[in-house]
Amino acid sequence: MRRREAKVRWISLASAVVLVTGLLAALPLASPPAQAVPGNLVVNPSLEDGQGLPTCFSRSGWGTEGTWTFQPGRDGGRAVQVALQGRQAGDRKLLQAETAECAPRVQAGTTYDMEVWYTSTAPVTLTMFRHTAAGWSYWGDVERVPAANGWTAARATTPVIPEGTDQIIFGLSLDTDGTLATDDYSLVPVVAPGPPPAAELVPNGNLAQGAPVPACYQVAGWGARTVRQGLSTDVPAGSPQGTRSFQVTVSDYASGDVKLLTSEAAGCPPAVTAGEEYDLSVDYRSTGTAQHGLSLFTHTAAGWQYWTDVKAVPAADAWTAAPARTPVIPDGVDRLAFGLSAAGNGTLSTTNASAPQVVPEVLPPLGAPESVGSWTVQDEELPIRALHNTLLNDGRILLIAGSGNAEDLFDAGELRAVVWTPDTNEFKDIPVPYDMFCAGHVTLPDGKVLIAGGTASYPEGDQGPNTFKGSEKSYYFDPEDDTFHPTTDMAGAHWYPSLTKLGNGNIWSAGGLDEKAEGTVLTEMFDWKTMSWLPPNQVPQTWSYWGTYPHMFLLDDGTMFYTGAHTFGNGLPGTGASLYDWRTASIWDVPGLRQKDMRDQAGSVFIGPAQDQKLMIVGGGNTDGNAPAINLVDIIDLNEPAPAYVPGPDLPGPGKAYVNLVNLPDRTVLAANGARLNRTDNVNTAALYDPEANTWHSIDADPVSRNYHSTSILLPDGRVAIMGSNPADNSFELRVSVYSPPYLFKGVRPTVTSPEAASYGDTITLDVTGEPTTASLISPMSATHQTDTNARLVDVPLAGTGATRVAQIPDNPNLLPPGPYMLSVLDADGVPSIADWIWIS
């Protein structure tokens, strides 16, 4: 079963015991003269008063006794040293005395900056205790700090003081053999900054106030790592006067993260309104290679909790902006905290946090292009019965008919393919070496198009309509010379096979009918580097029949998911959907798919960015039984430890099969075309699915009715071309419909220019216009029979401002199989650029 490791992202700093790692940093500084700290609540902070023991301090601890002495202080006065030798248990520490006169008084709802100067021969721990009506009690260990040969400041900010607490004491504890000397204690209330500017919700966003941690901020995180932190005057050019940055340096990283967040103190966390969105931004610069997640935390009546990482941005050695828009604020949430996390070795500096509310756009009236888009029908018809269509990396489209489901053309050997240039509406004939009707196809890592299987013969007169005999032939199309070239044959024959690209660029294939018109149980593998099919004994075999055109998607861990959608008849035995590890030939049923035997010629697609690992199955019917199609939508989150389908919102309108689904660059999904019955009773509806809201939005339908053998292709300019239809009378629809989504009617589009190629994990520079906030890579579609198992949109972390942005290519080839991609940027209004082609390898 596919499983994900769950991690605790954050622990509320108002908890009774402080467990947050990284809250404290030991800052080795040149030791300045000890001066009175303004507002210091510690009595006798430099330990100069008192005989035998400093006034208002007490020797504390348990277990093995220590040896206490006075030593020279850091400014020539005195310090208190404790030594442990032969320690067997416990610790020793110098704390303020637990008396009304000596213990610092504090106010609930406020935070305080603590500081202790120390030298030590071993690591020591900052410890806190608090007083309530019930008496004194241990509050928590904040963090261990390293041994220090010279005088070093251990600094931290307390959590928000809980209700009922009126005094606290603190000190450094030694719990191993060695010596610890302390001097110059201070506890100063953090002064909340004034209100932020109008329309701005973050107080002290430029960190100008407060020390050692900026006012209205706290440092939080989790995991095993060493953290050092402090304020800096290194800030972005053009920052307001007084701006500071905050640095966290991570070393010895094993797990977790550390981040600067808005604190819980009164007046500090931005107040938010349910149902609204907010544009967040943080300026940052960093070293190392790890990405930085922009983490969100929300406050409800139940307290604070982690919400989501809304964005990941790459490391950047120059000051860069990390903008992101929040999801819609859920009901019950009244405050928000956010910050960039450091989750690897290196230094992260942040400043200029901002969170203005998004001004709602005025929605156009229903039916206006800004709301529903628009359709056009091309004047010129297609010259062939195109039903296998692939977008090439030069923007042209390879259209393959073969015999095109016309037996007379098969008998006459009239096999057709053309390359269509949409910009000029020109068609170029391509000689076809065998009948590629009902083959499988996929774009290879080098941009060539692999075609495998197809039709060896049509059904004979006394056979059923779906008894075509499969072909074992295989060719590739090269856009460089517009020619089909042979590869080795497949190991077996396949009519209606699926081809899915793997993270190493090889092609997995299975399903379809063999040379006897029987379901084949053979799994095939194409080695793209040798351009040849492997023999069966080199491919893990399940000896299971996957059906015809099974919808099989590659997941980010290298396994695959069969959605349950297919062509012809009932679903597979069991639950109808499966997780499949092709490397071990292992299959696990996945529960939750409704009406699995009504998913013939349903649509399947990733929803949202592929990083979310969510897929949706839409509609379907049963052409063998000619039962009326359904409009059910089921959704699965494969990041869950035990993934299962759950019901999604029904597709608007009557049920239908033959549903064309397309991932659009604004992260929505277009669903168009279809029919209730086998190649008849067309359903002329269309809708857009919003994965964030989990809702459908009905739009105008394709002006041309389409069912069986229709296809859809996303064009680089963001439009969608929809072709074909092969109804029950076996005619073929040659008109082309073009859908222009709403984002093409919302004003000026951003633009992007990318490098020609990039490798996994690369940080690349993009030249842009406009104000893009996100970037994505979309695979060129290669569709047939409402199926493209390689279609996906992959988020690319984007950072920066102005005309140059930096983006980081994901480092997981299972998430982003090698090959050409369309790179586009998207602005805050959901308007995408025209895509620029980039090769990922």
N, C-alpha and C positions, 0 to 999 in steps of 0.2 A: 504494500500500500504506500502511496506517495505521502510523505510526511514533511512537515516544516518545523524547524526549531523555534519555539516561542521564547521571546526575550522580554524581560521587564525593562522598559525604557526609562522610567523615571519614578522616583518615590517622593511623595509630598514632603516638603521640608517642614510642614507643621506636625509631622508624626512625632510620637513621644520619644523615640530613639532615632537619632539621626544616622541614617545608613548611607547617605549619598557619598559616593566616591568622587574625589576630585574637588571637594568643597574648599580644601585648605591647600595652600602652597607655601613651602618654605622658600623665602626669597633671600639668597645670599647677597647682601649689600655691603658697601663700605659703611663702617659703623660711625654714624654722625654723633655729635655730642647729645647726651640724653637731655631733652628739653621737655617742659611740661606740655602735655597733649591737651589742646583746648577741649573742654567738655568731658575730660576723662572721669569716669565714675569710680575708678579703683582708688581706694584710700592707700596712701603710702606706696605708690606704684613703683618707685625705684628702690624700695626695700631699705632706705637709709635710716628709718626710725626704728627703735626697739633694741633691747638687749637680749642676747641669746636667741631671739626669734624676731623677725620683723613685725612691727605693729600691724594688726589686722590681717595677718597671714597665719596659716597653720600647716604643720607637717601632716601629710595625709597619706593614706595607702593601706595596704593589707599584705599579709604574708611575710616574707623575709624582711627583716629590719634593715634600714639603710644607715649610713654614716653621714651626718649633716655638718657642714662647715660653711663659714663665710669665705668668699673668694673675691678677688678684685673684680669690680663691675666693668661694664663696657665703656664708662666715661671716667674711670678712676675712682668711682665710689665703690659700693660693694654689691655682690651678687650672692645668692644662696646656692650651694652645690650639695647634691646628694649622690652618694656612691653605693652601688650594690656589688657585693662579692659573694660568690657561692649561692646565688639566688636559686631558690627552689620553687617559689610560688609568689604571686601577687605583684604589686608595683609600689612605687613611691613617687610623690608629687607635692609641690608647694602650691597651695590654694589660698584664696581669700578665706578669712575666718567666717564660719556660719553664724554670724550674729547680725542683729538688726543694724548695728552701727557700722559694720565693716563690709558685709556683702553688698555688692552694687545693686541698687534698686532699678528695676526695669518696668516697662509698661507693655501690657498685652497689645498685640497687633503691630508692634514695632520690631525692627531688626537693629542689630548692633554690630559694629566692627570690633573684633578682638585682635590683640597683638601681644605677643610675648617674644622677647629676645632671648636667645639661648646659645650655648655651646654644648656639645655632647660627643661621646665616643661611640654611641649606638643610636639607632633610630628611636624616636620617642613619639608619643601620641597626645594630641590635644583632647582633653576631656572636659565635659561640662556637667554641672549639677544645677538643679533649680529648686526653688522654695514655693510651696503653696500652703493653704490652710492646714493641710495634712502633715506638713513638715518638709524636710529636705529629702530629695531623691536624686539618684543618678539620672542624667538626661541623655548622654550619649558620647561616644568617641567620634570625633569628627574625621580625623585621618592621621596616619603616621607620617612623620616628616623625617628626612634622612639625618644621619649624623653630621655634625658641623664643627670644623676645627676652629673657625672664627665666629665672632658674634653674628648671628643670623636672625632675621625676623620671621617668626611663624605667624601668619595672618589669616584671618577667616571672618566671614560674616555669619552671625547666628541665623538660625531659622527664625521665622516670625514667632515672637513670644506668645505662647498659648494663653488662653483665658485662665485666670486664677493664679498665674505665676507672677510673683512680685519681686523676687531677687534671683540672681544667678551668680555662680562662681565658676572659675575655669583655671586650668593650668596644664602644664606638660608633664606626662607621666613616663617614668623609666621602668621597664618591665624585663630587663635582662642585665647581666653583669656589665658594669661600666659606670660612667659619671655623667651627670647632667647639671649644668649651672643655668639659672634663669635670672632675668633682670628686666626692669622697665615693662611692666604690665599696663595695658590700656584697654578700656571698654568705652566706646563712643557711640552714641545713638546715630543711626543713619538718618540724615535729614531728607525727607521726601522733597523732590524738586517741585517747582511750580507746575501748573497745568500745561499741557502741550499746546502748540499753536492751534488755531482754528482748523478743523477738519482732520487734525492729526490726533491719533489716539495714544501714542506711545510717549510717556513722560521721560525726559532725560535721554531721548533717543541718541544724542551724540555723546553721551557718557561724560558730560562736562562736570557733573557734580558727584561727590561721594568718593571715598577711598577707605580701604584698599580695593573694595569692590564698588563699582558705581552705584549711586543711589537708585533705588527701585529695581535693582538686579540681584540675581543670585547665580551661583555656579552649581550646576547639577550634572548628574551622569550616573554611570554604573560600570561594573566590570573590573577586570584586572589590568591595571596600567599605572604608570607613575605620571603625575600631573604637576606642572609648575605654572604659575599664573601671575598676572600683574597688569597694571595700567601702563600705557605708552602714549607718547606724543606723535607717533607715526600714524598719520591719518591721510585720507584721500585729498588730493588737490581740490580746492574750492569748498572745503568743509567750513561750516560756521566757526567763528572765532571761539576758542575754548574747547573745541572738539578733542576728545581723546579716544583711543582705541583700547580694547582689552585683549590681551594675549593669553592663550593657553598653549602650553608646550607638553606634548605627550611623548613619553619614552617607555621602553620596556612593554610595549603594547601586546596584550594577549586577547583581550575582549573588551566590549563595552564602548562607551563614548564619554565625552565631557562637553558641556555647552554653557554659554551665558544666556540666562533666561530672565524675563521680567519676574520680579519677586511677588510674593503673595501679600506684601504689606498694603495697608489701606491706601487707596489712591494710585497704586502702581499698575496693576494689570489692566490692559485696555478693556473697557466695557464694550460689549458687542450685543447685537440684536439678532435673535433667531430669525432665520429666513433671509438674512442679508449676506453679502460677500465682502471681503476686504482684500485690498492689494497690499501685500507684505513686501518689504524690501530690507535687506541688510547688506552693507558694504563689507567686503572681506578681502583678505589676502592670506596665502597659506603656502607652506612647504610640504613636502611629502607627495604621495601619489593617491592617497585615499580621497574619495568623494566626500562631500559634506552634505548631510541631510538637513533640510530646513524642517525642524520638528515643531509640531503644534500640540499644545496642551489646552484643555478646556476646563472651566469651572462650572459646576452645577450645584444643586442643593446637597448633593452627596460629597462634594469636595472636588479636588483637582484630579485629573487623570490624563494620561497620554491619549491623543486623538489620532494623529497620522503624521507621516513624513510627506509633506506636500510637494517636495521637489528635492532633487539631488543635483549638486553643482560640482564641477571639477576643481581640483587644486588650481590656484592662480597665484603666480609670483608677483603680480602687480595688483593694485587695488581694483576690485571688480564688484559690480552690484549683483546680488542674487534676488531678483524679483519673483514673486509667485502670487497667484490669487488663491484665496482659501476656497474650499468647498462651501456650499451654503451652510450657514451656522445652524446646527440642529436645535430643536425645541429644548428648552430647559437650560441652555448654555447662556451665561451672562458675562463671562470674562474669558480672555484669551491670553496665552503666553506663547512665545515662539523664540527660536534661536537656531543658529547653525551649529551642528555638532562636529567634533573632531573624533574620528573613529579609526585612528591609526597614528603611527609615529609621525611627528612633525609639529609645526607651530601654526596655529590659526589665530588671526587677528580679526576682530569685528568691531563695527561702529555704525552710526547713522541708521539705527533701526526705525522703521516707519510702518504704519498700518492705517492709512486712511480708508474710510468706507467707500465701496464702489458706488458711484452714482448710477442708479438704475437707468438703463437705456429705455427710450420710448419705443415700445413695440409697435411695429407696423400693423395695420389692419390685416386680419386673416385673409389670405388670398393674395396679398401683395408679395412680390418676389423676395423682399427682405425677410419674409416669414416662411414662405413655402418653396422658394426657388421658382424656376420656370423650365418648361420643356420646349424643344424644337424638334422638328423632323427634317432630316437632310433631304435636299431636293434629289440628289443622285442616289440610286439604289446600289446595293452590293452586286457585284457580278457573279457571285457564287453563293452556294448554300453554306455559309460560314457558321460552324458550330464548335470549332476548336480555335480559340483566339488568345494570342499572347502579345503583351506590350513589350516591344524591343527597347533596348537601352538608348536608341537614337530617337525615340518618340514615335516611330512607326508601329504598326500592328500587323503581326503575322496572322492571317486568316486561313484556316485549313478546313476544307470540306471533305477531301477524298471523294468518295462517291456520294456523300451527303445524304445518306438514307434513301437513295434512289437506285433501285436494283437495275433499272435500264442503263444508268450511267456506269454502274459496276460492270455489267456485262459488256458494255461498249469500251471499257477501259478509259472512260473520261473522268479522270481523277484530277481535282482542282485544288489549288492554293494560290493566294495572292498576298502581296504586301501592300498595305494601305497606308498612305500618308494623310492623316486627318487634316493637316494644315492646308494642303492643296487639293485634297480629295482625289488624289491620283492612285491608281491601282496597278501593280506590277505583277504579271503572271509568273508563277514559280512552278517548274516541272515537278511532278509528284511521283516518286519511284514505286509506291505501293499504296494500297487503300488504307489511309490513316483514319478513316471514319471509325469513331469510337475507340481511338487510342488514348493513352495517357500522355501528359506533357508537362514540362517544368523548365524553368530557366536555370541553367548551370552556372557555377561560380564565374566562368569566363564570359557570360552573356550569351552563349549559344543556347539553343532551345532543343532539349532532348524530347524525341517522340518515340514512344514504345508501344507495341501491341497494335491492335486494330482489327480489321475485318479480313478474314481469309475467304469466307463465303457467306452468302445470305441464306436464310432458312429455305429449306425445300418445301414444296407445296403442302405436304401432309404434316409439317412441323409447326409448332407454335410461333408466335411473332417474336419471341425473345430467344431464339435458338440459333443465333449467328455463331459461326465458328471463328474462334480467335486466331490471331496471327502472332508469330514470335518475332517478327521483324522489328528493327530499331534503327533510327536515323537521328542525326542532329541537323538543325538548321543554323547556318552561320550568317549573321547579319552583315559580315564583311564582304561576302561574295553572293549573298542572296541565293544560296544553294543548299539542298539537302545532301548530307554525306552519310554513308553507312557507318554504323558501329558493328560490333559483333551482335548476333541475335540474342534475344532473351533465352533463358534456359527452357522456358515453356511458353505456350501460346496464351495470350490474354486479350479478351475483348471487354472493354470497360475496366481497365486497371487504374488504380490510383498511384501517383508518383509523388513522394514527399522527400524534400531535400533535408539532409542531416547537417549537423554542425561541422562535420569534416568535409562537406561538399558532395559526398556520395549520395546516391538516390536510392531510397527504399521503395519497393513496389510490391503490390499484392492485389488480389481480387480479380474478378472478371470471369469470363468463360474461356475454356481451353479449346483445343483443336477439335474436340468432340462436342462442343457446345454444352459442356458440363462445367460446373463450378470448380475452379482450380484452387488447390490448397497450397500452391507453391509460393514461397516468399523469394523475391529477387533483390539483388543489389547491384547497382551500376557504379563502377569505379571511375569517377570523372577524370582522374589524372591519366589513366590508360585508355579512357573512352571505350570501356568494354564491360560486359555483364559478367559477373562472377559465376562459377559453377555452383550448383545447389549445395554441395558439401562444404562450401566456404561461407554459407549464409545460415544463421540460426533459423531453424524451421519450427513453426508451431503446428504445421499440417492441419491448419484450421482454415475454413472458408470464410473470408471476410465480406462476401457479397460483391455487388458490382458498384464501382466507383465509391468505395467506402470513404467516409470523411475522416481522414487520419491526420492529426496535427502533431507536429513536434513541440515538446515542452522544454522548459528551460533547464531541466536536469537530464535531458537526453532521452527520456522515455517519450512515449507517444500516447495520444488520446483519441479513441474512436468515439465520435459524438453520438452515434446511433443513426445518423443520416446516411442515405444510400440511394440507389436507383433500383426500382422494381420490387414489389411485393413486401413480405413481412420483414421485420427486423431479425437480428440474430437471436438465438436462444439465450435464456437468462434475462438479465435486466435490459439488454439491448444496447448498452454503452460500456466501454472497457478502457482501463489503463493497460498499456502494453509496453513491455520492455523488450525491444527487438534484439537487444544484445544477449539476452538469456532466453528468448522465446517464451517469456512468462506473460500471462494474461490474468487480470483481475476484473471482475464485474464491478461496475459503479452504479449505485442505486439512484432512484429518484426520477428517471426519465418516464414521463407519462405517455401512454399510448404508443409504445415502442413499435408496434406493427402499423402505425400510421405516420411513419417518418420517411417513406419513399419520396424522394425528390424534395425533401425539406432543404432549408438553407442552414449553413453552419458558419460561424465566424468568431474570431477573437473580438471581444468588446473592450473598449478602452485600450491603453497601451498594452503590448504583449507582456510587459513586466508584471501586470496584474494577474496574468494567467487565468483569466476568465473567458469562457466561451459560451455562446448562445446558440441554441437550435430553434428554428422558426418554422412553424407550420408543417406541411407534409400530408401525404395521403397514402393510398395503396392502389397503384394502377392495375395490379393483377386482379384485385377484387372490385375495382372501380367504385370504391366507397367514397362518399363526399369527404373532401379534405378538411383538416382542422386548422384552427388559428392559435393553438397553444404555443407558448414560448417557455422554454426551460433554460436555466442559467446555472453554470457550475463554476465554482471558485477552486481551482486546482492548487492554490496556495494553502488551502485548509488541510489539517492533518488527516482527516478522513473525508475526502471530497465526495459530494453528492449533488445531484441536480436539485434545484429548488424552483418552484414556479416563478416565472417572470410575468410581466404585464402581457395580456393577450395582444396579438397583432390586430390592429383595428380592422373592422370589416369582416366579411365572411371568411371561413377557412379556405386555405389554398395550398397547393403544391406548386413546384416550379418557381420558387421564390428566389429572385436575384438579390443577394446581399453584397454590399460594398462598404469597406472601411473608408471613411472620408477623412481628409487631413485635419478637420476640426474635432476629431475623435467621435463624431456621430456615425451612425450606420444607416445607409439607405436600404430600404426593402421595397422592391417593386415587382410588378408582373405576377402571373400565376393563374391557376385554374382549379376549379373544385373537383373535376372529374378527369379521367384519363384523356388528355389532349383535347379537352372540350370544356365548355361552360367557363369561359374566362372570367377572372375576377379583376376588374380594372380599378385597383386601389394602390396606393403607395404611402409610405410613412418614413419618418426619420426617428431613430432611436437615440436617446441621450443616456449614455451609461452612467453619468454622475447622478442624474435624477431618476434613473430606471423608469423612464416613461417613453411612450410613443407620441409623435406629433404628426397627425395626418397631413398629407400634402396632395396636390393635384396628381392624378395618375398619368402614367405614360400614355400619350395619345394613341399609341399603337398597342392593340391587345397582343399579348405574348404568353406562350406556355412552353411546351416541350422544346428542347434544343435552343432555347434562348440563352444569351450570355451577356455579361456586363463587364466593362473594363474602366477602371479609373485612369483618366488622362493626366499627364504632368501638370496641366493648368488647373486641375481641381474639378473639371467637369467629368461626367460619366457617360460613356457611350454604351448603348444597349442595342443588341442585334439579335436577329433570328426569331424563329418560332416555327414549329413543325406540327400543326394540328392534325386531327384524326384523318382528314382527307389527304394527308401527306403532301400538301402544298408547303411552300416555305416562304416566310416573310423576309423580304429583301430590303425593307426600309430600315434606316438607322435613326434611332431616337437619341437625343443628347440632352441630359439633365444638367442644369446649372443650379447648384445648391444655393441656399440663402446667403452664404458668406460672400458670394460674388456680387451682391447688391448692397453691401454695407460700407461703401466708401473705398478709399485708396488702399490698395493691398501693400503689405510689406514686401520687400524683395530680399533675396539671399544669393550669395555666390559662395560656393564651397570648393575645397580642394578636389581634384579629380579622384583621389583615392585616399584611403585611411586604413589603418590596421586596428585590431581589437585593443581597446584601452587607450587609444591615442587621444590627446587633446588637440583639437583643430581650431583654426581661426576662421570665422565666417564674416564676410562683408555684408552688411545689411542696410536697408533703409526702413523707416518706420520705427515702431516700438515693439518688436517681437518679445514675447515672454517665454515661449517654449519652442522646441525644435523636435522634429521626428523624422524617422526613416520609414518609408513605405515600400514594400516589395512590389515589383512590377507584376501585375496580375497575369495569370495563365489559366484561363477558365474554360470549362465545358460543363454542360448538364448542371448548372447552378452550383458548381463545385470548383473551389480553388483552395486546396489544403495548405498552400504555402503563403496565402495572403496574411499579412500582419502589419501593424503599425508599432514601431518601437520608439519609445521616448529617448531623447538625447539630452542630457543635462546641459542647460544653457545659462551662461552668466555674462555680466558686463552691461555697459550702457554705450550709447552712441553708435557710430557706424561700424565698429568692430566688436564682435562677440566671441567668446570662447565656448566650445562645446566638447563634451567628452563622449567618445564612442564606447558603448558598452563592451565589456571584455569577455562576454559569454557567447561563443559562436552557436550554441544551441538556441539562444534567444534571437540571434541575428545571424542566420546561416550565410556563408560567404556568397558574394555576388553583387550585381548592380542594385542600387536603391535610389529612390526619389527622396531627396532631403528638402524639407520645407520648414519654414518658421511660421509661428502663429502669434497674432497679437492678442491683447487682453479682451478685445471684442470678438474673438473667434474668427478672425479673418486670416486665411493662410496665404503664403506667397505661392507663386508658381514654383514648382519643384526644380531643383538643380540635381543633376545626376552625380552620384559618387559611388565608387567601387569599394566594397568592404572585404578585406581578406586578412 
